[in-house]
Amino acid sequence: MKPSDFARPVEKVPRGWKTTLGWATEWDLTRAYTYSLLAAGVRQKKVKMKKFVIRVGASRRYPVPHYAEV
C-alpha cells in the first residue's frame, strides 16, 4: 500500500466483487478460512483480487481488497 492509495477518491465496486467478509457470509464460513480459500484461489489464478477505495465509517477511506471469480 502506498500513501497515494489513501488520496484516491471512493470507488464504486463493480458487481461480483466482494470483500473477504462478503464471501464468508455467502459461503457461511469464518473470515479466516475464507481468506485462506481466496488466497489459494488467487495463487491458482481462479480468483481475481483488486483493491478498491471504499468509505469505512463516517469519514475514512481505505483501499480494501475485493475478490471476484474468474
Number of C-alpha atoms within 10 A of each C-alpha: 7 7 7 7 14 15 12 14 13 15 13 9 13 10 7 9 18 20 19 22 17 15 20 17 13 10 10 11 13 13 16 12 12 19 17 12 13 22 17 13 18 17 10 10 12 13 16 17 19 14 16 22 22 19 15 11 7 6 6 11 19 17 20 15 15 22 21 19 14 10
